Amino acid sequence: MARNPKQDANLTHKLTASELRKGGKNSGKRRGELKTFREALLNGLTKEEQDVMLKALKRNAMRGNLPCFEFLLKMIDQHPDQGSGEDKSVEIKIEGCDEYGD
């Protein structure tokens, strides 16, 4: 069955400059909200309370609670939706060789 050309046009939709600008403003606003929340969370709790909450979040994330896992990733700026632009890849170099190497 042939595809409708309008369907293909929907797949290649490019964002306009105003849509990109609006997205950038919303992204900055969201980052600011997370920073404010993070600061309020750290300043309003004792160290023991912070440790208890962090352990509970980690435990729930390990059990498969996706919102807890995403929250932890956002708090450490590692969430994939947070396009920081910085390369966070790790380079691994293996020196020497074994009997199968060159």
C-alpha positions as CSV (number, residue, x, y, z in Angstrom):
1,M,0.0,0.0,0.0
2,A,1.4,3.4,-1.0
3,R,2.1,6.0,1.7
4,N,0.4,9.3,1.8
5,P,2.9,12.1,1.0
6,K,1.4,14.1,3.9
7,Q,2.6,11.4,6.3
8,D,6.1,11.8,5.0
9,A,5.9,15.6,5.4
10,N,5.0,15.1,9.1
11,L,8.1,13.0,9.6
12,T,10.4,15.7,8.3
13,H,8.9,18.7,10.1
14,K,11.6,21.2,11.0
15,L,11.1,23.5,14.0
16,T,10.8,27.2,13.3
17,A,13.1,29.7,14.9
18,S,10.3,30.8,17.3
19,E,9.6,27.2,18.3
20,L,13.4,26.7,18.9
21,R,13.5,29.9,20.9
22,K,10.5,28.9,23.0
23,G,12.0,25.5,23.7
24,G,15.3,27.1,24.8
25,K,13.5,29.5,27.2
26,N,11.5,26.6,28.6
27,S,14.6,24.5,29.0
28,G,16.4,27.3,30.9
29,K,13.4,27.9,33.1
30,R,13.2,24.2,34.0
31,R,16.9,24.0,34.8
32,G,16.5,27.0,37.0
33,E,13.6,25.4,38.8
34,L,15.6,22.2,39.4
35,K,18.5,24.2,40.7
36,T,16.2,26.1,43.1
37,F,14.6,22.9,44.2
38,R,18.0,21.3,44.7
39,E,19.3,24.2,46.8
40,A,16.1,24.3,48.9
41,L,16.3,20.6,49.4
42,L,19.9,20.8,50.6
43,N,19.5,23.9,52.7
44,G,16.3,22.8,54.4
45,L,17.3,19.4,55.5
46,T,19.9,18.1,58.0
47,K,22.7,15.9,56.7
48,E,21.0,12.8,58.2
49,E,17.7,13.6,56.5
50,Q,19.4,14.1,53.2
51,D,21.2,10.7,53.6
52,V,17.9,8.9,54.5
53,M,16.1,10.4,51.5
54,L,18.9,9.6,49.1
55,K,19.1,6.0,50.3
56,A,15.3,5.7,49.8
57,L,15.5,7.2,46.3
58,K,18.4,4.8,45.4
59,R,16.6,1.8,46.8
60,N,13.4,2.6,44.9
61,A,15.4,3.3,41.7
62,M,17.1,-0.1,42.1
63,R,13.7,-1.8,42.5
64,G,12.7,-0.4,39.1
65,N,10.9,2.8,40.1
66,L,11.5,4.8,36.9
67,P,10.5,8.2,38.3
68,C,13.0,7.8,41.1
69,F,15.7,6.8,38.7
70,E,15.0,9.8,36.4
71,F,14.9,12.2,39.4
72,L,18.3,11.0,40.5
73,L,19.7,11.4,37.0
74,K,18.3,14.9,36.8
75,M,19.8,15.9,40.1
76,I,23.3,14.9,39.0
77,D,22.8,16.3,35.5
78,Q,23.1,13.0,33.7
79,H,19.5,12.7,32.3
80,P,19.5,12.2,28.5
81,D,16.8,14.8,28.1
82,Q,19.1,17.4,29.6
83,G,21.2,18.3,26.5
84,S,24.1,19.9,28.3
85,G,26.2,19.8,25.1
86,E,29.1,18.5,27.1
87,D,30.6,15.1,26.0
88,K,30.3,12.7,29.0
89,S,31.7,9.7,27.2
90,V,34.6,7.8,28.8
91,E,37.7,6.9,26.8
92,I,39.2,3.6,27.7
93,K,42.8,2.7,26.6
94,I,44.2,-0.8,26.9
95,E,47.9,-0.9,26.9
96,G,50.0,-4.0,26.1
97,C,48.8,-7.0,24.2
98,D,48.0,-10.6,24.8
99,E,48.7,-13.7,22.8
100,Y,45.9,-12.8,20.4
101,G,46.9,-9.1,19.8
102,D,49.2,-7.6,17.2
